[in-house]
Structure formats: structure tokens, C-alpha cells
Amino acid sequence: MRSLDRARAVCEQYHPGLLKALEEIPYDDREKPGGPAIDLFRAHGGVGLLIPAEFGGQGVTPLEAVRVQEALGAVSPSLAAATTMHHFTAAMLYALADQQDRLTPAQVDLLHRIVPEQRLMASGWAEGRTQQNILAPTVTAVPVEGGYRLSGSKKPCSLSGSMDLLTASISVPGADGSPELALAIVPADSDGLSVHPFWGSELLAAAESEEVRLQDVFVPEELVVRTSADDPHRLDDLQTAGFIWFVLLISAGYTGAASALVEDVVRRERGNPTERAALAIHHEAAVALLEGAARAVQSDVEGEEAVAGALVARYTVQEALVTNANRALELLGGMDFITGSPNARLAASIRPLAFHPPARPAAAEPLLRYFGGGHLDLA
């Protein structure tokens, strides 16, 4: 498939040898709990994809990032899902570094160490909680001398077993005593932070999506990013930008898994030419829509327009991928299933895209208001 070949070329450019290393491992082994995929990602420089060059990263464009995730999803849907959490977190944190005097020296020092030390960041944002504002804090913070004590949990939390840092949105008292959004950076080895079994499915099992609990975890003030009097909405804006990255990248990983199925049908010439062409056309249309949303962000479309564009692409692609996967399995035939091909598991791994927030029903009314000229409020 031309689109998948293009994605592989971009992935090879930024992570030389990663795809080959993953493909040398049997599919079941690379997708099982405790599998080697995340370690290989780290070993091949995956951490720095969205981190600016001045911090040692590669600073790729949105389109390039989407294509890298497509390529990873084709060989390991678990890895694509897990690394999305690191990447969108990186996009948010390093956006802060562009704002002069917005970070403390300790925070800047930490950002400079992420790539050289290949540190992975997990996300403790509200994303993932049913009927919860996807951008609202999920961790409570109590002010204490020198910092805050954090309590709460995130489940599921991808990269829970491999993370070096957990980032969490928290609510802290502002200057006038009212709640104010802040961002806490929590080392994974902090006292009171623990990981507990949560993920019960064999699908995407290598993403390490377990429960992370915070019980009275101390975080020093220097590792908490606050809003400021002259820019009280900056973290809200950064969360919105991070959300756009999340939607694009998570959709790209699942798109890659579908790409592998369609490619297998075309390569093995299953079905007749008309059936194969129809399958490929529908899939390439989905890829084009998702990459078009990434190009829009790359062209400085932002705010509500970018969020709406990303969601429109995500929901359309979400539906198309399941349809294409079902068609692909039918064309591959019963013997492909009976002989234990990984294609059935690959197809099943596409379905969870629908479960990532915001679910389509939850976004229906906000999108309708936006399409009618109102604001897009996903709370």
C-alpha cells in the first residue's frame, strides 16, 4: 500500500531499524503483556519525536507524526496506543518552553534531560474517565510546605510499567483562593505512587494500560507548572492543543493496524480486482482524511476549528476502519483465520478507537452547536 509505504519511510527516517526490530518478533510476543515493544521504541530514539531540536528531539510536523504512528500501528497496535500518551504529553510540555519565563530552572532542566535519558512520560489527565470532562483535573492536590500532596488514580494509564514521569492536571488554590488549573510532573519512583492490575483484555495488552494510584504523593513546587496573572488561560489552551495531538495520533495508530490488513489483501490478491480496489479506495480515503486534519494543524489552524476538524476526522475514520477490517477479513478467507494468522487479532485491535474519549455520543451535541455557529464545549 502506497500510504503505508510512505508512513514506513517516515518512521525509518526518525527511528532507523525500529520497524525491522519489531517485525522480527512474532506478533503474539510483541503484543503480550511485558512484551519488548516499548523497550525497542526507547532504544530506537522514539522518545524525542515531538520534542523540539533545541531539547535534543526531532521536532517533527503533525503530518510526519501521524505517519510514524500509522507505521507503528501496522506492526504493533499496542505500541502505537502507548506511545501516543507520551507524544501528546511532550507536545504540551514543550509548548510551555516556548513561553519566556513560564518555566522554572528545575522544569527547564528536566525537559533538557528527557531525550538524552530517553525518559517516557505517561498521562494522568482526565482523558479516559467515563462521563468526565476530558480536560478537567482528576487528581486532588493539597498545598503543603514546599509543594503539594497529590491523591487520586488514573485507569487505564498506558506506559504504567515503563514510565519515568507521570504528568497530571491538578486544581490548586489561586491568588484569590479560587481553584486554578496547574500541571504536576511526578517522578515514577515517588513514594506513594503505585501501579495495579487493571487491563483485562488480550487486545492492546502490551500498552501497559494498568491503574496508577497516587496516595499522598509529595510533589515539590518547582515541578508544578502554574498559570500566571497575565495569562490565566495558558494551561487550558495547552490542554486543548494536547487534546488535538491526542485525537490525531491515537487515530493514526489504529489506522495503521487497518493498513496492514488491507495491504495483506492486496499483496495476496484475495478476492477479485474490483473487491480489492474498493477496499483499498475506502481505506485510502480514511488515511487522506486523517492526514488532511494533520495538515490543517500544520498550517496553523488552531483552537475550536482544529478540535472540530480532528474530531470529524476521528469519527469518520473510526467507522471506516471497522468496515474495512471486516471486508479485509472476509476477503482473506476462513483458512487465514483457522491457521492462526494474527489478522483476526489485528482487526479486533482496531475496535477500541471508539472507546477513547470523547465517545461519539458525548461529542454529538457540542459538535452540532459548533456546526451551527456556536462554541465547541466538550465539558
C-alpha positions as CSV (number, residue, x, y, z in Angstrom):
1,M,0.0,0.0,0.0
2,R,1.4,3.3,-1.1
3,S,0.2,5.2,2.0
4,L,1.7,2.6,4.3
5,D,5.0,2.6,2.5
6,R,5.1,6.4,2.8
7,A,4.4,6.1,6.6
8,R,7.1,3.4,6.9
9,A,9.6,5.7,5.2
10,V,9.0,8.5,7.6
11,C,9.2,6.1,10.6
12,E,12.5,4.8,9.3
13,Q,13.8,8.3,8.9
14,Y,13.3,9.1,12.5
15,H,13.6,5.7,14.1
16,P,16.0,3.7,12.0
17,G,15.7,0.0,12.4
18,L,12.7,0.1,14.7
19,L,10.1,-1.4,12.4
20,K,12.5,-4.2,11.4
21,A,13.3,-5.0,15.0
22,L,9.6,-5.2,15.8
23,E,8.8,-7.3,12.7
24,E,11.4,-9.9,13.7
25,I,9.4,-10.7,16.9
26,P,6.3,-12.9,16.4
27,Y,3.1,-10.9,16.6
28,D,1.8,-12.6,19.7
29,D,5.0,-11.9,21.5
30,R,5.2,-8.2,20.6
31,E,1.6,-7.7,21.7
32,K,1.6,-9.6,25.0
33,P,1.9,-8.0,28.5
34,G,5.5,-7.3,29.3
35,G,6.5,-7.6,25.6
36,P,9.6,-5.9,24.2
37,A,7.9,-3.3,22.0
38,I,8.2,-0.3,24.4
39,D,11.9,-1.1,25.2
40,L,12.6,-1.3,21.4
41,F,10.8,2.1,21.0
42,R,13.0,3.6,23.6
43,A,16.2,2.0,22.2
44,H,15.5,3.4,18.8
45,G,15.1,7.0,19.9
46,G,11.3,7.1,20.0
47,V,11.1,9.4,22.9
48,G,12.1,12.6,21.1
49,L,9.7,12.5,18.1
50,L,7.7,15.6,19.1
51,I,10.4,17.2,21.2
52,P,12.0,20.3,19.7
53,A,15.5,20.1,18.3
54,E,16.9,22.6,20.9
55,F,16.0,20.0,23.6
56,G,17.6,17.1,21.7
57,G,14.5,15.9,19.9
58,Q,13.3,15.6,16.3
59,G,10.5,18.2,16.3
60,V,8.5,16.5,13.6
61,T,5.5,18.1,11.9
62,P,1.9,16.9,12.7
63,L,1.8,15.1,9.4
64,E,5.1,13.3,10.0
65,A,4.0,12.3,13.5
66,V,0.7,10.9,12.2
67,R,2.6,8.8,9.6
68,V,5.0,7.5,12.2
69,Q,2.1,6.3,14.3
70,E,0.5,4.7,11.2
71,A,3.7,2.7,10.6
72,L,3.9,1.7,14.3
73,G,0.2,0.7,14.4
74,A,0.7,-1.6,11.4
75,V,3.2,-3.7,13.3
76,S,2.2,-3.2,16.9
77,P,-1.2,-1.5,17.8
78,S,-0.2,-1.7,21.5
79,L,2.9,0.3,20.9
80,A,1.1,2.9,18.9
81,A,-1.5,3.4,21.6
82,A,1.0,3.5,24.4
83,T,3.4,6.0,22.7
84,T,0.5,8.3,21.8
85,M,0.3,9.1,25.5
86,H,4.0,10.1,25.7
87,H,3.9,12.1,22.5
88,F,0.8,14.3,23.2
89,T,2.2,14.9,26.7
90,A,5.5,16.0,25.2
91,A,3.7,18.3,22.8
92,M,2.1,20.1,25.7
93,L,5.1,20.4,28.0
94,Y,7.5,21.6,25.4
95,A,5.0,24.2,24.2
96,L,5.5,25.8,27.6
97,A,9.2,26.1,26.9
98,D,8.4,28.5,24.0
99,Q,6.9,30.9,26.5
100,Q,9.6,33.1,28.1
101,D,9.9,32.9,31.8
102,R,7.0,30.5,32.1
103,L,9.1,27.6,33.5
104,T,11.3,27.4,36.5
105,P,15.0,26.4,36.0
106,A,14.2,23.0,37.5
107,Q,11.5,22.5,34.9
108,V,13.7,23.5,32.1
109,D,16.5,21.2,33.3
110,L,14.0,18.3,33.4
111,L,12.9,19.0,29.8
112,H,16.5,19.0,28.7
113,R,17.0,15.5,30.2
114,I,14.0,13.8,28.6
115,V,15.7,12.9,25.3
116,P,19.3,12.2,26.5
117,E,18.0,9.9,29.2
118,Q,15.1,8.5,27.0
119,R,12.5,9.2,29.6
120,L,9.0,8.2,28.9
121,M,6.0,10.2,30.1
122,A,2.6,8.8,31.0
123,S,-0.5,10.9,31.1
124,G,-2.6,11.4,34.2
125,W,-5.1,13.7,32.6
126,A,-8.9,13.2,32.7
127,E,-8.8,11.5,29.3
128,G,-10.2,8.0,30.0
129,R,-12.9,8.7,32.6
130,T,-16.4,7.9,31.5
131,Q,-18.8,10.9,31.9
132,Q,-15.9,13.1,32.9
133,N,-14.8,16.4,31.5
134,I,-11.9,15.2,29.3
135,L,-9.8,18.3,30.1
136,A,-10.6,18.5,33.8
137,P,-8.2,17.5,36.7
138,T,-8.6,14.0,38.1
139,V,-6.0,14.3,40.9
140,T,-6.6,16.3,44.1
141,A,-3.8,18.5,45.4
142,V,-3.4,19.7,48.9
143,P,-0.9,22.6,49.5
144,V,1.9,21.7,52.0
145,E,5.2,23.3,52.8
146,G,7.4,23.3,49.7
147,G,4.8,21.8,47.4
148,Y,1.7,19.7,47.2
149,R,0.4,16.3,48.3
150,L,-1.4,14.5,45.4
151,S,-4.0,11.8,45.7
152,G,-6.1,10.1,43.0
153,S,-5.8,7.4,40.3
154,K,-5.7,7.0,36.6
155,K,-7.1,3.9,35.0
156,P,-6.2,2.9,32.4
157,C,-2.9,4.6,32.3
158,S,-0.8,3.5,29.3
159,L,3.0,3.1,29.9
160,S,2.3,2.5,33.6
161,G,5.1,-0.1,33.8
162,S,7.7,1.8,31.7
163,M,7.1,5.4,32.5
164,D,9.7,7.6,34.1
165,L,7.4,10.5,34.7
166,L,3.7,11.0,35.2
167,T,2.1,14.3,34.2
168,A,-1.2,15.2,35.9
169,S,-3.6,18.0,35.7
170,I,-4.4,19.3,39.2
171,S,-6.5,22.0,40.8
172,V,-4.7,24.3,43.2
173,P,-5.8,27.5,45.1
174,G,-5.2,30.6,43.0
175,A,-4.2,34.0,44.3
176,D,-7.8,34.8,45.2
177,G,-8.4,31.4,46.7
178,S,-10.5,30.1,43.8
179,P,-9.5,26.8,42.0
180,E,-6.8,27.2,39.4
181,L,-5.5,24.7,36.8
182,A,-2.0,23.5,37.2
183,L,0.3,20.8,35.8
184,A,2.2,18.4,38.1
185,I,5.2,16.4,36.9
186,V,5.6,13.3,39.1
187,P,8.6,11.0,39.0
188,A,7.5,7.4,38.7
189,D,9.6,6.4,41.7
190,S,7.9,8.8,44.1
191,D,6.8,7.5,47.4
192,G,3.1,6.7,47.3
193,L,2.9,6.1,43.6
194,S,1.9,2.5,42.7
195,V,0.8,0.5,39.8
196,H,-2.0,-2.1,40.0
197,P,-3.5,-4.6,37.5
198,F,-6.5,-3.2,35.6
199,W,-6.3,-4.1,31.9
200,G,-8.3,-7.4,31.4
201,S,-8.2,-7.8,27.6
202,E,-5.6,-9.6,25.5
203,L,-6.0,-6.9,22.9
204,L,-3.5,-4.0,23.2
205,A,-2.1,-5.8,26.2
206,A,1.5,-4.6,25.6
207,A,0.4,-0.9,26.1
208,E,0.8,-1.3,29.9
209,S,-2.6,0.2,30.5
210,E,-2.9,-0.5,34.2
211,E,-4.1,1.6,37.1
212,V,-1.7,4.2,38.6
213,R,-2.5,5.3,42.1
214,L,-1.3,8.4,43.9
215,Q,-1.6,8.3,47.7
216,D,-0.4,11.4,49.4
217,V,2.5,11.8,46.9
218,F,4.6,14.8,47.5
219,V,5.5,17.0,44.5
220,P,7.8,20.0,45.1
221,E,6.5,23.4,44.0
222,E,9.3,23.5,41.4
223,L,7.7,20.6,39.5
224,V,4.3,22.2,39.4
225,V,3.5,24.5,36.4
226,R,1.1,27.2,37.4
227,T,-1.0,29.6,35.4
228,S,0.0,33.3,35.7
229,A,-1.8,36.5,36.3
230,D,-1.0,37.9,32.8
231,D,-2.0,34.6,31.1
232,P,-4.6,32.8,33.2
233,H,-5.8,30.5,30.4
234,R,-2.5,29.3,29.1
235,L,-2.8,25.8,30.5
236,D,-6.3,25.5,29.3
237,D,-5.1,26.4,25.8
238,L,-2.2,23.9,26.1
239,Q,-4.6,21.2,27.2
240,T,-6.7,21.9,24.1
241,A,-3.6,21.7,21.9
242,G,-2.6,18.4,23.6
243,F,-6.1,17.1,23.0
244,I,-5.8,17.8,19.3
245,W,-2.5,15.9,19.2
246,F,-4.1,13.0,21.2
247,V,-7.0,12.7,18.7
248,L,-4.8,12.7,15.7
249,L,-2.1,10.3,17.0
250,I,-4.5,7.8,18.6
251,S,-6.5,7.6,15.4
252,A,-3.3,7.2,13.3
253,G,-2.2,4.1,15.3
254,Y,-5.5,2.3,14.6
255,T,-5.4,3.4,11.0
256,G,-2.0,1.7,10.7
257,A,-3.4,-1.5,12.0
258,A,-6.1,-1.4,9.3
259,S,-3.5,-0.5,6.7
260,A,-1.7,-3.8,7.5
261,L,-4.9,-5.8,6.8
262,V,-5.7,-4.0,3.6
263,E,-2.1,-4.4,2.4
264,D,-2.3,-8.1,3.1
265,V,-5.4,-8.5,1.0
266,V,-3.8,-6.5,-1.9
267,R,-0.5,-8.3,-1.7
268,R,-2.0,-11.8,-1.7
269,E,-4.6,-10.8,-4.3
270,R,-7.5,-12.0,-2.3
271,G,-10.9,-11.6,-3.9
272,N,-11.3,-10.1,-7.4
273,P,-9.8,-6.8,-8.6
274,T,-13.0,-4.9,-8.1
275,E,-13.3,-6.0,-4.5
276,R,-9.6,-5.3,-3.8
277,A,-9.8,-1.9,-5.4
278,A,-13.0,-1.0,-3.4
279,L,-11.3,-2.0,-0.2
280,A,-8.1,0.0,-1.0
281,I,-10.1,3.1,-2.1
282,H,-12.2,3.2,1.1
283,H,-9.0,2.8,3.2
284,E,-7.0,5.4,1.3
285,A,-9.9,7.8,1.7
286,A,-9.8,7.4,5.5
287,V,-6.0,7.9,5.5
288,A,-6.4,11.0,3.4
289,L,-9.0,12.5,5.8
290,L,-6.8,11.9,8.9
291,E,-3.7,13.2,7.2
292,G,-5.7,16.2,6.0
293,A,-6.6,17.1,9.6
294,A,-2.9,16.9,10.5
295,R,-2.0,19.2,7.5
296,A,-4.6,21.7,8.8
297,V,-2.9,21.8,12.2
298,Q,0.4,22.1,10.5
299,S,-1.0,25.1,8.6
300,D,-1.7,26.9,11.8
301,V,-5.4,26.0,12.1
302,E,-6.0,26.0,15.9
303,G,-8.5,26.3,18.7
304,E,-12.1,25.1,18.2
305,E,-11.6,24.8,14.4
306,A,-8.7,22.4,14.9
307,V,-10.5,20.4,17.6
308,A,-13.6,20.1,15.4
309,G,-11.5,19.1,12.4
310,A,-9.7,16.4,14.4
311,L,-12.9,15.0,15.8
312,V,-14.6,14.9,12.4
313,A,-11.6,13.0,11.0
314,R,-11.5,10.7,14.0
315,Y,-15.2,9.7,14.0
316,T,-15.3,9.2,10.2
317,V,-12.1,7.2,10.3
318,Q,-13.3,5.2,13.3
319,E,-16.3,4.0,11.4
320,A,-14.4,3.4,8.1
321,L,-11.6,1.3,9.8
322,V,-14.1,-1.2,11.3
323,T,-15.9,-1.6,8.0
324,N,-12.6,-2.0,6.1
325,A,-11.3,-4.5,8.6
326,N,-14.4,-6.7,8.3
327,R,-14.1,-6.6,4.5
328,A,-10.5,-7.4,4.6
329,L,-11.0,-10.5,6.9
330,E,-13.8,-11.7,4.6
331,L,-11.5,-11.5,1.6
332,L,-8.6,-13.1,3.4
333,G,-10.9,-16.1,4.0
334,G,-11.6,-18.7,6.6
335,M,-8.3,-20.5,6.2
336,D,-6.4,-17.4,7.2
337,F,-8.4,-17.5,10.5
338,I,-8.2,-21.2,11.0
339,T,-4.4,-21.4,10.6
340,G,-3.9,-18.9,13.3
341,S,-2.9,-15.8,11.3
342,P,-2.6,-12.6,13.5
343,N,-5.0,-10.8,11.2
344,A,-8.1,-11.6,13.3
345,R,-6.4,-10.1,16.4
346,L,-5.2,-7.2,14.3
347,A,-8.7,-6.4,13.2
348,A,-10.1,-6.7,16.7
349,S,-7.4,-4.3,17.9
350,I,-9.0,-1.6,15.7
351,R,-12.3,-1.5,17.5
352,P,-11.1,0.2,20.8
353,L,-10.7,3.5,18.9
354,A,-14.4,4.0,19.6
355,F,-13.7,3.8,23.4
356,H,-11.3,6.7,23.6
357,P,-12.9,9.9,24.9
358,P,-14.7,11.7,23.8
359,A,-17.0,9.0,22.6
360,R,-19.1,9.9,19.6
361,P,-22.4,10.3,21.6
362,A,-20.8,12.6,24.1
363,A,-19.5,14.9,21.4
364,A,-22.7,14.9,19.3
365,E,-24.4,17.9,20.9
366,P,-21.2,20.0,21.2
367,L,-20.4,19.4,17.6
368,L,-23.9,20.3,16.5
369,R,-23.7,23.6,18.3
370,Y,-20.3,24.3,16.7
371,F,-21.6,23.4,13.2
372,G,-24.5,25.8,13.9
373,G,-22.2,28.7,14.7
374,G,-21.8,28.2,18.5
375,H,-18.8,27.3,20.6
376,L,-17.4,23.8,20.9
377,D,-17.6,22.9,24.6
378,L,-16.6,19.3,25.3
379,A,-17.1,19.6,29.1
